[in-house]
């Protein structure tokens, strides 16, 4: 694992806006507008991830392989949250209705780019292959099932699944108590 991730000094030299302690970043991850990205403590970013734009990561976060965060309008992920492999989060997107042209190489006057900040609260787990669209807030303690499409904000302590993601059932709040106990007793080197 040591050679697969940047060491502490290398992470500090990458140019992040802010970076905490005990941060593991794969040498195969890519960053754009790195000076706009803040990373808390105890964060791991795996192979082939792309993080771009205004992104704030809290602490105790895992971003799994092949995850893409497009944060031009902002993405914030709170503590104790995780993104499984192949998750894509968009904070903005082209308007695909057919009234406008699409793509970054087309002049702005011919495009209609829409979006909004994506906020992911504490204790969230987003399943493999999920897509989260602009302007969404995922409430505290939510679990999103694999291959779901999140098109609107999700209520806290619930499980959502499907295309589009719909309420499946309530989720236990034990994680909150475990995290509180964990933080009281933590001793990370």
C-alpha positions in Angstrom: 0.0 0.0 0.0 2.9 2.4 0.7 4.0 2.7 -2.9 0.4 3.0 -4.3 -0.3 6.2 -2.3 1.4 9.5 -2.1 3.4 9.9 1.1 2.5 12.6 3.6 5.0 15.1 2.2 3.9 14.5 -1.4 0.2 15.0 -0.4 1.1 18.3 1.2 2.9 19.4 -2.0 0.1 18.6 -4.4 -1.4 22.0 -3.9 -4.8 21.4 -2.2 -6.5 24.4 -0.6 -6.4 22.4 2.7 -5.3 18.9 3.6 -5.5 17.2 7.0 -3.6 14.3 8.6 -3.7 10.6 7.8 -4.7 11.2 4.2 -4.1 8.5 1.6 -4.3 9.5 -2.1 -3.7 7.1 -4.9 -0.9 8.0 -7.3 -3.5 7.1 -10.0 -6.1 9.7 -8.9 -6.5 12.9 -10.9 -7.3 16.4 -9.7 -8.4 19.6 -11.5 -8.5 23.0 -9.9 -6.7 21.3 -6.9 -6.4 24.7 -5.2 -10.2 24.6 -4.7 -10.2 21.2 -3.0 -10.2 20.8 0.8 -9.6 17.5 2.5 -10.1 16.7 6.2 -8.4 14.1 8.4 -8.4 10.3 7.8 -9.5 10.4 4.2 -8.7 7.8 1.5 -9.0 8.4 -2.3 -8.5 5.3 -4.4 -7.3 4.6 -8.0 -8.7 6.3 -11.0 -10.8 8.9 -9.2 -11.3 12.3 -10.7 -12.0 15.3 -8.4 -12.6 18.6 -10.1 -13.7 22.0 -8.8 -15.0 23.3 -5.5 -14.9 20.2 -3.3 -14.8 20.0 0.5 -14.3 16.6 2.1 -14.7 16.2 5.9 -13.0 13.5 8.0 -13.2 9.7 8.0 -14.2 9.5 4.3 -13.4 6.9 1.7 -13.8 7.6 -2.0 -13.6 4.2 -3.9 -12.0 3.5 -7.2 -13.3 5.0 -10.4 -15.4 7.7 -8.6 -15.9 11.0 -10.3 -16.7 14.3 -8.5 -17.5 17.2 -10.8 -17.7 20.1 -8.4 -17.8 23.3 -10.4 -20.8 24.6 -8.4 -19.6 22.8 -5.2 -19.6 19.4 -3.6 -19.4 19.0 0.2 -19.1 15.6 1.8 -19.4 15.4 5.6 -17.7 13.1 8.1 -18.0 9.3 8.2 -19.3 9.1 4.6 -18.3 6.8 1.7 -18.6 6.6 -2.0 -18.5 3.1 -3.4 -16.8 2.4 -6.8 -18.0 4.1 -9.9 -20.1 6.8 -8.2 -20.5 10.0 -10.3 -21.5 13.3 -8.7 -22.4 16.3 -10.9 -22.8 19.8 -9.5 -23.7 21.1 -13.0 -24.8 19.7 -16.3 -25.7 20.8 -19.8 -29.4 21.1 -20.6 -30.2 18.1 -22.8 -33.7 19.3 -23.9 -32.5 20.0 -27.5 -32.9 23.8 -27.3 -29.2 24.3 -26.7 -25.8 22.8 -27.8 -23.9 20.6 -25.5 -20.3 20.3 -24.4 -17.4 22.3 -23.0 -16.0 23.0 -26.5 -19.1 24.9 -27.6 -19.2 28.6 -26.8 -21.2 29.5 -23.6 -23.8 31.6 -25.6 -25.0 28.4 -27.3 -25.2 26.3 -24.1 -27.5 26.3 -21.1 -25.6 24.9 -18.2 -27.7 24.2 -15.1 -26.7 23.1 -11.6 -26.2 23.6 -7.9 -24.1 22.5 -5.0 -24.3 18.8 -3.9 -24.3 18.3 -0.2 -23.7 14.9 1.4 -24.3 14.9 5.1 -22.7 12.7 7.8 -22.9 8.9 7.9 -23.8 8.4 4.3 -23.0 5.4 2.1 -23.5 5.7 -1.6 -23.6 2.3 -3.4 -21.6 1.3 -6.5 -22.5 2.8 -9.8 -24.8 5.6 -8.4 -25.2 8.9 -10.2 -26.1 12.0 -8.2 -27.4 15.1 -10.1 -26.9 18.8 -9.3 -28.5 20.6 -6.4 -29.1 17.5 -4.3 -28.8 17.3 -0.5 -28.5 13.8 0.9 -29.7 13.9 4.5 -27.7 12.6 7.4 -27.5 8.8 7.7 -28.8 7.9 4.2 -27.8 4.8 2.4 -28.2 4.8 -1.4 -28.5 1.4 -3.1 -26.2 0.5 -5.9 -27.0 1.7 -9.4 -29.4 4.3 -8.1 -30.0 7.7 -9.8 -30.4 10.5 -7.2 -32.4 13.3 -8.9 -33.7 15.1 -5.8 -32.8 15.6 -2.1 -33.1 12.6 0.2 -34.5 12.6 3.8 -32.2 11.6 6.7 -31.8 8.1 8.1 -33.4 6.3 5.2 -32.4 3.8 2.5 -33.1 4.8 -1.1 -32.9 2.6 -4.2 -33.8 2.7 -7.9 -34.0 4.9 -11.0 -34.9 7.5 -9.8 -34.0 6.8 -6.2 -37.1 6.2 -4.0 -37.5 5.6 -0.3 -37.1 1.9 0.6 -37.1 1.9 4.4 -35.8 3.7 7.5 -32.2 3.2 8.5 -30.9 2.6 12.0 -29.2 5.5 13.8 -26.7 3.4 15.7 -23.9 4.7 13.5 -24.2 8.1 15.2 -23.6 6.5 18.6 -20.8 4.4 17.4 -19.1 7.4 15.8 -19.4 9.4 19.0 -17.9 6.5 21.0 -15.2 6.0 18.4 -14.2 9.7 18.5 -13.9 9.6 22.3 -11.5 6.7 22.2 -9.5 7.4 19.0 -5.7 7.5 19.0 -4.5 7.8 15.4 -0.8 8.0 14.8 
